[in-house]
Amino acid sequence: MASQVQEANSTIKEIIENNKEWAADIQQKNPSYFANLSKGQSPKLLWIGCSDSRMAVDVLTKTNPGDVFIHRNIANRIPSEDLSALSVIEFAVKHLKVEHIIVAGHTGCGGVKAAISNGSVGILDHWLRPIKDLYIANQAELDALPDNERVDKLGELNVIQGVNTVSKLPVVHEAWKEGRELYIHGWMLQLHSGLLKDLDISVAGLKQVEDIYKLH
């Protein structure tokens, strides 16, 4: 037990030391960096992605602290009743005035794999049920694919659904009515190559939204 605690502490200490080295390196290169960073944020992008540890947003996009506002959860879901996701989107759109919202999934998503199986994963069973529903709605198309492609295709459909959900939110519509440029994109991270795949489903304004969702 003592060795396990010592090993755990060693991992934490390494992270703290890495942070100190990073901060010192930044400070040496740009003495005013942290003073400017502490003044506030004005990101142009909101990233809604999966919690998967391999989706290191700043690394794979070569962005810096303050560039991207981020919300992540298992399987990058955007339930229309999830107050956490809705609060992030509202703050990003209404207060930070972001110009792009990116819904990002990734290949080999464990959440999508769990949704497509019959194995129970505890409380996640409830969270992933809409992805099961999405599978049923597209079962003929998905079952025609090889096993190794089925998960990734369902992941793409989940991203598409997320983009559609965001495009129907009143706070997004208000931004468009104000004449602001706000784009919603759907991407997939290809883990085997590290490249982002644009699913070409971007929504840029109310003209692309069905009338029934346009509230007055």
C-alpha positions as CSV (number, residue, x, y, z in Angstrom):
1,M,0.0,0.0,0.0
2,A,2.8,2.4,0.9
3,S,4.5,1.7,-2.4
4,Q,1.3,2.5,-4.3
5,V,0.9,5.8,-2.5
6,Q,4.5,6.6,-3.1
7,E,4.1,5.8,-6.8
8,A,1.0,7.9,-7.0
9,N,2.7,10.8,-5.3
10,S,5.6,10.4,-7.7
11,T,3.2,10.9,-10.7
12,I,1.7,14.0,-9.1
13,K,5.1,15.4,-8.3
14,E,6.2,14.9,-11.9
15,I,3.2,16.8,-13.2
16,I,3.9,19.7,-10.7
17,E,7.5,19.8,-11.8
18,N,6.6,19.8,-15.5
19,N,4.3,22.7,-14.8
20,K,7.0,24.7,-13.1
21,E,9.4,24.0,-16.0
22,W,6.7,25.1,-18.5
23,A,5.9,28.3,-16.6
24,A,9.5,29.2,-16.2
25,D,10.2,28.6,-19.9
26,I,7.2,30.8,-20.9
27,Q,8.2,33.5,-18.5
28,Q,11.8,33.5,-19.9
29,K,10.6,33.8,-23.5
30,N,7.8,36.3,-22.8
31,P,8.0,38.1,-19.4
32,S,4.5,39.7,-19.9
33,Y,2.8,36.5,-21.0
34,F,1.1,35.6,-17.7
35,A,0.3,39.2,-16.8
36,N,-1.6,39.5,-20.1
37,L,-3.2,36.1,-19.8
38,S,-4.6,37.0,-16.4
39,K,-6.4,40.0,-17.8
40,G,-9.1,37.9,-19.4
41,Q,-10.0,35.6,-22.3
42,S,-11.3,36.3,-25.8
43,P,-11.4,32.9,-27.6
44,K,-12.7,32.7,-31.1
45,L,-13.6,29.0,-30.8
46,L,-15.8,26.8,-28.6
47,W,-14.7,23.2,-28.7
48,I,-17.2,20.5,-27.7
49,G,-15.4,17.2,-27.6
50,C,-15.0,13.8,-26.0
51,S,-13.3,13.5,-22.7
52,D,-10.9,10.9,-24.1
53,S,-7.4,11.7,-22.9
54,R,-6.0,11.4,-26.4
55,M,-8.0,14.5,-27.5
56,A,-5.5,17.1,-26.3
57,V,-7.1,20.1,-28.0
58,D,-4.2,22.6,-27.6
59,V,-1.7,20.0,-28.8
60,L,-3.5,18.8,-31.9
61,T,-4.5,22.3,-32.9
62,K,-1.3,24.1,-31.9
63,T,-3.3,26.6,-29.9
64,N,-2.4,28.5,-26.7
65,P,-4.1,29.1,-23.4
66,G,-6.9,31.6,-24.1
67,D,-7.5,30.5,-27.7
68,V,-10.1,27.8,-27.3
69,F,-13.1,27.6,-24.8
70,I,-13.6,23.9,-24.1
71,H,-16.4,21.6,-23.0
72,R,-15.9,17.8,-22.9
73,N,-17.8,14.8,-21.9
74,I,-18.1,11.1,-22.7
75,A,-18.7,10.6,-26.4
76,N,-19.1,14.4,-27.0
77,R,-22.9,14.4,-26.5
78,I,-24.9,17.6,-26.6
79,P,-28.3,16.7,-24.9
80,S,-30.7,19.6,-25.3
81,E,-31.6,19.2,-21.6
82,D,-28.0,19.1,-20.3
83,L,-27.5,22.3,-18.2
84,S,-23.7,21.9,-18.2
85,A,-23.4,21.8,-22.0
86,L,-26.1,24.5,-22.5
87,S,-24.4,26.8,-19.9
88,V,-21.1,26.5,-21.6
89,I,-22.6,27.2,-25.0
90,E,-24.6,30.2,-23.7
91,F,-21.5,31.7,-22.0
92,A,-19.3,31.2,-25.1
93,V,-21.9,32.6,-27.5
94,K,-23.5,35.4,-25.5
95,H,-20.6,36.6,-23.4
96,L,-17.3,35.5,-25.0
97,K,-18.7,36.1,-28.5
98,V,-17.0,33.1,-30.1
99,E,-17.2,32.9,-33.9
100,H,-16.9,29.1,-34.3
101,I,-18.4,26.2,-32.4
102,I,-16.8,22.9,-33.2
103,V,-18.4,19.6,-32.3
104,A,-15.6,17.0,-32.3
105,G,-15.7,13.3,-32.1
106,H,-12.9,10.8,-32.7
107,T,-12.3,7.4,-34.2
108,G,-12.4,4.4,-32.0
109,C,-14.5,6.3,-29.4
110,G,-15.0,4.1,-26.3
111,G,-18.3,5.7,-25.5
112,V,-19.7,4.9,-29.0
113,K,-18.3,1.4,-28.7
114,A,-20.1,0.9,-25.4
115,A,-23.3,2.3,-26.9
116,I,-23.2,-0.1,-29.8
117,S,-22.8,-3.2,-27.5
118,N,-25.0,-4.9,-25.0
119,G,-22.5,-4.6,-22.1
120,S,-23.5,-2.5,-19.1
121,V,-21.2,0.4,-18.2
122,G,-23.1,1.6,-15.1
123,I,-24.5,5.1,-15.0
124,L,-23.1,5.6,-18.5
125,D,-25.9,3.3,-19.8
126,H,-28.3,6.3,-19.3
127,W,-25.9,8.8,-20.8
128,L,-25.2,6.7,-23.9
129,R,-28.8,5.6,-24.6
130,P,-29.4,8.4,-27.2
131,I,-26.4,7.0,-29.2
132,K,-28.1,3.6,-29.1
133,D,-31.3,5.3,-30.4
134,L,-29.1,6.9,-33.1
135,Y,-27.8,3.4,-34.0
136,I,-31.4,2.1,-34.3
137,A,-32.4,5.0,-36.5
138,N,-29.5,4.2,-38.9
139,Q,-29.3,0.5,-38.4
140,A,-29.5,-0.6,-42.0
141,E,-26.7,1.7,-43.0
142,L,-24.5,0.8,-40.0
143,D,-25.0,-3.0,-40.2
144,A,-23.9,-2.9,-43.8
145,L,-20.5,-1.7,-42.7
146,P,-17.5,-3.9,-41.5
147,D,-17.2,-4.0,-37.7
148,N,-14.1,-1.7,-37.7
149,E,-16.0,1.0,-39.6
150,R,-19.3,0.8,-37.8
151,V,-18.2,2.5,-34.6
152,D,-16.6,5.4,-36.5
153,K,-19.6,5.9,-38.7
154,L,-21.9,6.0,-35.7
155,G,-19.4,8.5,-34.1
156,E,-19.8,10.7,-37.2
157,L,-23.6,10.5,-37.0
158,N,-23.3,11.5,-33.3
159,V,-21.3,14.6,-34.3
160,I,-23.8,15.5,-37.0
161,Q,-26.6,15.2,-34.4
162,G,-24.6,17.5,-32.1
163,V,-24.2,20.1,-34.8
164,N,-28.0,20.0,-35.5
165,T,-28.7,20.4,-31.7
166,V,-26.5,23.4,-31.4
167,S,-27.9,25.0,-34.5
168,K,-31.4,24.9,-32.9
169,L,-30.5,26.6,-29.7
170,P,-32.2,30.1,-29.0
171,V,-28.9,31.7,-27.9
172,V,-27.4,30.8,-31.2
173,H,-30.4,32.1,-33.1
174,E,-30.1,35.4,-31.2
175,A,-26.5,35.8,-32.2
176,W,-27.5,35.3,-35.9
177,K,-30.4,37.8,-35.6
178,E,-27.9,40.3,-34.3
179,G,-25.9,39.9,-37.5
180,R,-23.0,38.1,-35.8
181,E,-20.9,35.6,-37.7
182,L,-21.2,32.3,-35.9
183,Y,-20.4,29.0,-37.6
184,I,-21.1,25.5,-36.3
185,H,-18.8,22.7,-37.5
186,G,-18.6,19.0,-37.2
187,W,-15.1,17.3,-37.1
188,M,-13.7,13.9,-36.4
189,L,-10.2,13.3,-35.1
190,Q,-8.5,10.5,-36.9
191,L,-6.4,8.9,-34.2
192,H,-4.4,6.8,-36.6
193,S,-3.1,9.9,-38.4
194,G,-3.6,12.7,-35.9
195,L,-5.6,14.6,-38.6
196,L,-8.9,16.3,-38.2
197,K,-11.6,15.4,-40.7
198,D,-14.2,18.1,-41.6
199,L,-17.5,16.3,-42.0
200,D,-18.7,19.3,-44.2
201,I,-21.9,19.9,-42.3
202,S,-21.3,23.5,-41.2
203,V,-24.2,25.7,-40.3
204,A,-23.8,29.4,-40.7
205,G,-27.2,31.0,-40.2
206,L,-30.9,30.7,-39.7
207,K,-31.5,30.0,-43.4
208,Q,-30.1,26.5,-42.7
209,V,-32.5,25.8,-39.8
210,E,-36.1,24.5,-40.2
211,D,-38.7,27.1,-39.5
212,I,-40.3,25.2,-36.6
213,Y,-37.2,25.7,-34.5
214,K,-37.1,29.5,-35.0
215,L,-38.7,30.9,-31.9
216,H,-40.0,34.5,-31.6
